[in-house]
Amino acid sequence: MAEIKDPENTIVMETTQGQVVIELLPDLAPGHVGRIKELTREGAYDGVVFHRVIDGFMAQTGDVRYGKSGGASFDPSRAGMGGSDKPDLKAEFSNANHGRGACSMARSQNPNSANSQFFVCFGDASFLNRQYTVWGQVIEGMDNVDKIKRGEPVQDPDKIVSMKVAADA
């Protein structure tokens, strides 16, 4: 496994395609990192599908309301339309590049609407810079992200089996 320098700021995401290790960037996006860790520790992301996966662009997940397989409100036709019951986050845009392995928050047209959904970039998506909040970087397992089934929506989607803060594992 990747060398984990700061277990409190590292996420270990087990997907149906294998493990992905994400280094969190609290100096860049403290509010967003706090939310990701809060939802992770609540188990909110466990079972959540990758509902929107665009080849060459990104894999999106994190709809803890409609995208959580086995959850009370699970609805594959609505996956991507929900979030958590927590308030939306204020944007924390930065100069961080949306390059391969960048983890960033999804949002609506309102810049301050990020809640629980996020995406992992497959390659250069620098056109998103300073418009979406980068909160992490994949440090191991991008080969597993590359294997996630594509689609908008995805048929029989891959999912997050479990997501843990490394300090808790």
Secondary structure as GFF3:
##gff-version 3
##sequence-region A 1 169
A	DSSP	three_ten_helix	7	9	.	.	.	ID=ss1
A	DSSP	beta_strand	10	15	.	.	.	ID=ss2
A	DSSP	beta_strand	18	24	.	.	.	ID=ss3
A	DSSP	alpha_helix	30	41	.	.	.	ID=ss4
A	DSSP	beta_strand	52	54	.	.	.	ID=ss5
A	DSSP	beta_strand	58	61	.	.	.	ID=ss6
A	DSSP	beta_strand	102	105	.	.	.	ID=ss7
A	DSSP	beta_strand	118	121	.	.	.	ID=ss8
A	DSSP	three_ten_helix	126	128	.	.	.	ID=ss9
A	DSSP	beta_strand	134	140	.	.	.	ID=ss10
A	DSSP	alpha_helix	142	146	.	.	.	ID=ss11
A	DSSP	beta_strand	160	165	.	.	.	ID=ss12
A	DSSP	three_ten_helix	166	168	.	.	.	ID=ss13
###
